[in-house]
Amino acid sequence: MKLTFSADDEAFRESIAAWLAENLTGEFEKIRFRGGPGDEHMYFEERREWEYRLAEGGWTCVGWPREHGGRGLSIEQQVIFHEEYARAGGPGRVGHIGEGLAGPTLIAFGSDQQQSRFLPQILNGKELWCQGYSEPGAGSDLANVRTRAVFDENKDKWLITGQKIWTSLATESDWCFLIARTDPASRGSRGLGFFLVEMDQPGVDIRPINQLTGTSEFNEVFFDAAECDADCIVGEPGDGWKVAMGLLGFERGVSTLGQQMLFQNELDEIVRIAKANGAAEDPAIRQRIADAHIGLRIMRYNSMRTLSSDVGDGSLEKAAMIYKLYWSSWHRNLGNLAMDVLGPEAEIIESEPYELTRLQSLFLFTRSDTIYGGTNQIQRNIIAERALGLPREPRPPTN
Ligand SMILES: Cc1cc2nc3c(=O)[nH]c(=O)nc-3n(C[C@H](O)[C@H](O)[C@H](O)COP(=O)(O)OP(=O)(O)OC[C@H]3O[C@@H](n4cnc5c(N)ncnc54)[C@H](O)[C@@H]3O)c2cc1C
């Protein structure tokens, strides 16, 4: 197993670090370390401008193949990119759902026409995307979606009707990719379609959901005969599950590996406070800080192990299946540690406008880490069934 990167990769590290040092200054100084989960409402327009700056420098969609406008970076270099981005305090990316989910899915499954229509607008940061998978009755059991898609011959369009929920960044998004039932008689994973739906139209009603953090990063989205062009279905009617699952592979893939540097920033901040306010004198706190440090090193070595055994086609091996369960539990515990290090201060917001500090927001938002992108229980099922080959848990029959 290799524990370091090659000389070429380290040279690449220097080039991205230098570009960030040169560009993430001046008007962008105030958005350093801002945005991202729990902080998405901050400096949205400024972060949008930053997205354009990244695009001008060719630093969006760095893992996409060159023929689709990306940099075609190796997995190692993508990890390095994300590491340096976080180290420099790069703000939460407003275009991450398009770049990390919609784009790779269109590259893998989309038509030429869909690729030429949508990919350039993701690359240049002009069009933002959201993910319309979950519904009130379909979360972990995603195949239970009830949203319907009916083809209207007169309009030559699909009409989408149903309710999605927990749709992150829907209010900021131009487009939503969603799964809907094209065959009304079907159940389970059959009879679904994967659609690309424009958000700014009369048939789409977005209602923000208030979160623990006081902000509304996710939303309910109601579709009432929302129109979707005939050529905005990815694959054929009935292919929706295959496309949707392909997309989840991207969600759990390389894009999450670079986040360890963000975690390091948070742990550094906690250690700094512990030293300053005396919490570091408490043996129990010292132990937990040491454990957090060890957990982060384990994540690092597990990522390197995964990269070492990558076969070159982007597929991550079975060992990678532990990653979501591990990082989400670690991160949730880091939120607890942050509160205990802050002590009574953790519960105080000093004055108007009563905004949470980064660590308060970290604590509250990390409650959701073990839920989104597949809950901890579902991750354990995945590890048991797909990595360890244990018998599958009983599933309801499909027709
Ligand atoms: C911050 C955040 C952002 C999100 N963003 C989006 C988004 O942009 N788009 C989107 O489509 N969705 C989004 N989601 C939704 C997310 O994907 C779902 O919350 C998640 O899949 C769980 O589904 P659920 O909430 O319906 O819970 P349920 O599936 O109802 O689960 C409830 C509980 O039962 C457990 N459980 C369920 N099935 C099993 C089983 N088979 N075995 C063992 N235990 C089980 C779960 O682990 C959980 O503890 C987001 C969620 C959060 C928290």
The ligand as an ORCA input file, in Angstrom:
! r2SCAN-3c Opt
* xyz 0 1
  C     -29.153     17.179      5.329
  C     -29.907     16.288      4.391
  C     -29.906     16.587      3.036
  C     -30.623     15.788      2.142
  N     -30.635     16.118      0.816
  C     -31.368     15.375     -0.041
  C     -31.461     15.762     -1.425
  O     -30.900     16.774     -1.861
  N     -32.223     15.009     -2.254
  C     -32.865     13.882     -1.816
  O     -33.508     13.225     -2.643
  N     -32.805     13.483     -0.515
  C     -32.082     14.222      0.362
  N     -32.015     13.857      1.696
  C     -32.822     12.724      2.148
  C     -32.007     11.506      2.546
  O     -31.529     10.839      1.425
  C     -32.955     10.616      3.384
  O     -33.224     11.309      4.588
  C     -32.342      9.278      3.710
  O     -32.223      8.502      2.546
  C     -33.193      8.514      4.756
  O     -34.506      8.443      4.344
  P     -35.699      8.893      5.315
  O     -35.363     10.221      5.852
  O     -36.967      8.728      4.560
  O     -35.663      7.874      6.540
  P     -36.243      6.392      6.553
  O     -35.797      5.681      5.324
  O     -37.706      6.450      6.826
  O     -35.486      5.784      7.791
  C     -35.919      5.956      9.145
  C     -35.013      5.097     10.034
  O     -35.205      3.695      9.713
  C     -33.960      3.086      9.387
  N     -34.141      2.097      8.317
  C     -34.834      2.269      7.166
  N     -34.743      1.153      6.403
  C     -33.976      0.272      7.084
  C     -33.514     -1.055      6.818
  N     -33.823     -1.678      5.669
  N     -32.719     -1.654      7.738
  C     -32.391     -1.017      8.897
  N     -32.818      0.239      9.224
  C     -33.587      0.869      8.313
  C     -33.084      4.244      8.909
  O     -31.717      3.934      9.044
  C     -33.524      5.378      9.824
  O     -32.865      5.284     11.048
  C     -31.313     14.636      2.620
  C     -31.305     14.343      3.986
  C     -30.625     15.159      4.862
  C     -30.650     14.812      6.321
*
